[in-house]
Amino acid sequence: MGARTKLTAAVSKKESLRTTVPRSIVQQLNLTSGDSLDWQLEVRNGELVVAVRPIKGLPSKRETIQNG
């Protein structure tokens, strides 16, 4: 089995959740604070597969709005 993380509420009274990215994934993808992740969901052989692609150095939507 892979790494396990626990979900917590991102903001109270919202449906969004957050989790910690395990150290092994941070190292494998060479992630740093401020990086973004692109999440793709696919069904392969009847199983839901989540593909995560790092996007280095792009501003978050909130940063774009604040600076725009």
N, C-alpha and C positions, 0 to 999 in steps of 0.2 A: 504494500500500500504506500502511496505517496505521502507528502507532508500534509498535516491537518492544521486548519486554523479555525477560529471561532468568529462568527458574525456578530456584530453589534450595530445598534442603530446609528446611522450617520448623523441624523438630526431628529430630535424628538418629534413625534406626531407625523412622521413622513415614512414612506415605504422603502426608501433607500437604505441599504446596508453597507457596512465596510468591514474589511478584514485586513490583517497584516500579511504582506507578501513574505513567504518564508525565505530565510537567508540563502538557501541553496538556489532558489529561483532568482533572487536579486543578483547573486554572483554569476549564474549561468547566462542571464540576459544583460549583465553589466549595467544594472539600473542604478540611478542616483536620484536624489531628491529633486523634484521638479520635472522628471520624465513623465510621460503619459503612456497609458496602455490602451491598445486597440483590441477589443474583445469581439470575436466572431464565434457564433454558435452554428454547428453543423450536425446533421444526423448521419452517422456512418455505421453500417451494419446493425441498424436498430438501436444504437446508443447515441446519446447526446455527447458531442465532443466540443470542448471549449478551446479555441485557439487564441493565444494571447501574443500580440506583437508589440514590442516596445517602440515608442516614438520618442526619440531623443531630443530634448531641448525645446519642444514646441510649447508655447504658453497654453495654460488651461483656459477654458471658456471664461471663467471668472476673471482671470488676468487680462484677457482680451477686452472684456467689457469695461473693466476698471481703467485700463490704459487707452481705450479706444476713444 
